[in-house]
Amino acid sequence: DDIARATEIAMNIVCRHGMSDFGMLRVSEHSSPQIRFEAECKAIEIIENARKTAVAILQANESMMQAIIEKLLEKEELNQEELREFREALVDHREVQAIAA
């Protein structure tokens, strides 16, 4: 369901909202096959860029995730302060996006 939802969001970005470099053109089932194909390609590009960013964020924070796992195995739950400490140590996602791009 996550893949279907991501696809729906990406297609809406391109086809309904004009929020891609595809332009301010609304694409529908009445559009030409070529336009629909190009819109699908743009949606695929959006999804692939999001996937690359997600992978980069996970890789950049791998040691932090491992530390959280070890702490949870040790005591089974974390309090708010412990979670805050981990969150503050995370690599900023904007920095990761710049690297992934």
Backbone bond lengths (Angstrom), bond angles and torsions (degrees), N, CA, C in turn:
res aa  C-N    CA-C-N  psi(-1)  N-CA   C-N-CA  omega(-1)  CA-C   N-CA-C  phi
1 D - - - 1.450 - - 1.527 111.72 -
2 D 1.348 117.46 -30.89 1.462 120.18 179.01 1.523 111.52 -62.90
3 I 1.328 116.07 -40.72 1.467 119.85 -179.95 1.522 109.95 -66.60
4 A 1.317 116.66 -41.80 1.472 120.22 178.48 1.526 110.13 -62.93
5 R 1.321 117.11 -42.40 1.471 120.84 -179.98 1.533 111.11 -66.59
6 A 1.336 117.05 -42.39 1.467 120.23 177.68 1.524 110.50 -61.64
7 T 1.324 116.29 -40.86 1.464 120.70 178.80 1.525 110.38 -63.73
8 E 1.320 116.34 -43.46 1.468 120.72 179.27 1.530 111.24 -61.40
9 I 1.318 116.21 -44.30 1.469 120.10 179.67 1.527 110.54 -63.89
10 A 1.330 116.95 -46.36 1.468 120.23 -179.58 1.530 110.97 -62.61
11 M 1.319 116.90 -41.75 1.475 119.26 178.88 1.532 110.46 -65.06
12 N 1.334 117.69 -38.27 1.463 120.13 177.16 1.520 111.47 -65.17
13 I 1.324 116.84 -38.63 1.463 120.58 177.72 1.525 109.76 -58.37
14 V 1.321 115.96 -44.66 1.461 120.91 -176.99 1.522 111.63 -79.83
15 C 1.321 117.41 -50.05 1.464 121.68 -167.56 1.524 115.31 -86.56
16 R 1.325 117.97 -31.28 1.453 119.93 -175.00 1.515 113.66 -105.78
17 H 1.337 115.86 -34.53 1.463 118.99 -170.80 1.528 114.23 -107.12
18 G 1.313 117.82 -7.94 1.460 120.30 179.10 1.517 113.55 61.01
19 M 1.331 117.17 32.83 1.463 121.28 -174.35 1.525 112.14 -100.93
20 S 1.305 117.13 36.82 1.464 120.52 176.18 1.519 107.32 -139.40
21 D 1.325 115.85 175.60 1.461 118.27 178.21 1.531 111.40 -74.19
22 F 1.316 116.33 2.68 1.464 121.29 174.58 1.527 109.73 -67.35
23 G 1.318 116.03 -28.71 1.458 119.93 175.02 1.512 112.96 110.64
24 M 1.297 114.43 178.08 1.461 122.14 -177.84 1.526 110.64 -87.50
25 L 1.286 115.76 60.56 1.462 122.19 -179.26 1.510 107.89 -123.50
26 R 1.306 116.88 124.28 1.459 120.10 177.04 1.521 108.65 -81.68
27 V 1.313 115.76 125.75 1.454 122.10 -178.36 1.521 107.95 -106.36
28 S 1.332 116.32 131.24 1.466 120.99 179.44 1.517 109.57 -137.05
29 E 1.329 115.34 -177.71 1.468 119.49 178.45 1.529 111.58 -65.21
30 H 1.320 117.09 -14.90 1.468 121.36 178.85 1.526 112.43 -89.19
31 S 1.322 116.80 -8.29 1.469 120.52 178.37 1.523 109.30 -71.10
32 S 1.308 115.47 162.15 1.466 119.75 179.96 1.526 110.59 -64.90
33 P 1.325 116.92 154.17 1.465 119.91 177.74 1.536 112.23 -57.02
34 Q 1.319 117.79 -36.60 1.462 121.25 179.72 1.525 111.03 -65.05
35 I 1.319 117.85 -43.13 1.465 122.00 179.00 1.529 109.55 -64.52
36 R 1.337 117.29 -44.23 1.468 120.66 178.93 1.530 110.59 -62.33
37 F 1.333 116.67 -41.37 1.461 120.89 178.28 1.524 110.67 -61.68
38 E 1.321 117.41 -46.04 1.466 121.43 179.83 1.530 110.88 -64.00
39 A 1.330 116.98 -38.00 1.466 120.51 177.54 1.524 110.28 -64.53
40 E 1.329 116.95 -41.38 1.461 120.52 177.56 1.534 110.68 -63.40
41 C 1.310 117.04 -39.07 1.475 120.46 177.59 1.521 110.73 -62.12
42 K 1.335 117.35 -41.38 1.465 121.17 178.25 1.526 110.68 -65.46
43 A 1.331 117.16 -40.08 1.461 120.83 178.25 1.522 110.07 -64.00
44 I 1.322 117.22 -41.92 1.466 121.30 177.13 1.525 110.04 -60.54
45 E 1.318 116.41 -41.25 1.468 121.01 178.96 1.535 110.74 -62.16
46 I 1.327 117.35 -42.09 1.469 121.75 178.43 1.526 110.04 -61.78
47 I 1.333 116.37 -46.17 1.464 120.96 -179.25 1.521 110.60 -63.87
48 E 1.321 117.17 -42.73 1.462 120.58 -179.15 1.532 110.85 -65.34
49 N 1.324 117.77 -40.43 1.470 120.44 176.90 1.526 110.97 -63.67
50 A 1.326 117.03 -39.52 1.462 120.67 177.64 1.523 110.70 -65.65
51 R 1.331 117.06 -39.68 1.468 120.77 178.65 1.526 110.53 -63.25
52 K 1.333 116.27 -44.80 1.469 120.37 179.44 1.526 110.88 -61.25
53 T 1.320 116.57 -41.07 1.461 120.51 179.11 1.523 110.44 -65.20
54 A 1.328 117.14 -43.49 1.462 120.80 179.52 1.525 111.11 -61.62
55 V 1.318 116.97 -44.40 1.469 120.88 178.65 1.528 109.95 -62.31
56 A 1.322 117.48 -42.52 1.464 121.05 -179.86 1.529 111.09 -63.87
57 I 1.329 117.35 -40.11 1.464 120.87 178.00 1.527 110.14 -63.57
58 L 1.325 116.43 -45.19 1.468 120.01 179.08 1.520 111.47 -62.87
59 Q 1.321 116.84 -42.35 1.466 120.09 179.54 1.523 111.29 -66.36
60 A 1.320 116.65 -41.04 1.467 120.48 -178.95 1.526 111.65 -66.09
61 N 1.326 116.68 -26.64 1.457 120.96 -177.45 1.525 112.97 -110.77
62 E 1.316 116.95 19.09 1.461 121.32 -176.19 1.530 112.27 -59.60
63 S 1.316 117.20 -44.44 1.471 119.19 -179.12 1.530 110.68 -65.44
64 M 1.328 116.55 -35.22 1.465 120.28 178.24 1.530 110.01 -66.82
65 M 1.323 116.96 -42.42 1.469 119.90 178.04 1.518 110.31 -62.49
66 Q 1.319 117.05 -39.53 1.465 120.99 177.91 1.526 110.47 -63.44
67 A 1.316 117.50 -40.63 1.464 121.31 178.23 1.534 110.91 -63.80
68 I 1.322 116.43 -39.60 1.469 120.50 177.95 1.526 109.83 -64.79
69 I 1.318 117.11 -43.15 1.469 121.34 179.01 1.525 110.08 -59.85
70 E 1.324 116.36 -47.07 1.471 120.26 -179.64 1.523 111.33 -61.60
71 K 1.328 116.45 -41.10 1.467 120.36 179.40 1.525 110.44 -65.65
72 L 1.330 117.18 -41.03 1.465 120.44 178.93 1.525 111.60 -67.35
73 L 1.312 117.53 -37.00 1.462 120.03 176.46 1.524 110.71 -65.90
74 E 1.310 115.66 -31.69 1.464 121.62 -179.57 1.530 111.93 -72.66
75 K 1.336 116.89 -45.06 1.466 118.97 -172.71 1.530 114.75 -130.35
76 E 1.311 119.66 3.89 1.462 126.85 172.28 1.520 116.23 70.19
77 E 1.308 120.00 -22.07 1.461 120.74 175.20 1.517 109.65 -150.96
78 L 1.324 114.44 154.40 1.460 120.59 -179.26 1.522 108.57 -116.88
79 N 1.331 115.50 142.80 1.462 118.40 176.89 1.534 109.27 -86.39
80 Q 1.300 115.21 174.89 1.461 120.93 -175.63 1.528 111.99 -60.56
81 E 1.313 117.87 -40.40 1.464 121.03 -179.61 1.524 111.29 -65.01
82 E 1.333 116.72 -42.00 1.461 120.35 178.54 1.527 110.75 -63.55
83 L 1.320 116.55 -41.42 1.472 119.86 177.36 1.525 110.82 -64.43
84 R 1.317 117.33 -39.33 1.464 121.25 179.08 1.530 110.49 -61.65
85 E 1.330 116.41 -42.08 1.464 120.48 178.86 1.524 111.10 -61.39
86 F 1.319 116.79 -43.01 1.460 119.95 177.92 1.529 110.41 -64.95
87 R 1.322 116.28 -44.23 1.466 120.40 -178.29 1.529 111.50 -60.93
88 E 1.308 116.98 -39.54 1.465 120.76 -180.00 1.524 111.92 -66.74
89 A 1.318 116.89 -24.97 1.468 120.98 -178.92 1.525 112.81 -87.63
90 L 1.330 117.40 -8.00 1.467 119.84 -179.27 1.520 110.99 -66.97
91 V 1.314 115.61 148.08 1.459 121.45 175.21 1.526 107.46 -72.07
92 D 1.309 116.82 132.52 1.464 122.46 -179.86 1.521 110.05 -59.09
93 H 1.338 116.31 127.88 1.469 120.08 -177.14 1.530 112.63 -63.23
94 R 1.329 118.30 -26.16 1.467 119.71 178.50 1.528 110.78 -69.52
95 E 1.312 116.83 -34.79 1.466 120.45 176.15 1.524 109.86 -65.95
96 V 1.320 116.00 -41.36 1.464 120.82 -179.87 1.529 110.61 -65.89
97 Q 1.333 116.95 -40.23 1.471 120.23 178.73 1.520 110.76 -60.09
98 A 1.321 117.06 -39.50 1.462 120.08 179.43 1.517 110.55 -64.90
99 I 1.333 116.27 -37.70 1.450 120.39 178.79 1.524 111.00 -69.74
100 A 1.340 116.60 -41.38 1.468 122.36 -176.15 1.525 111.69 -69.94
101 A 1.301 117.54 -25.76 1.469 121.25 -174.27 1.503 113.33 -72.52
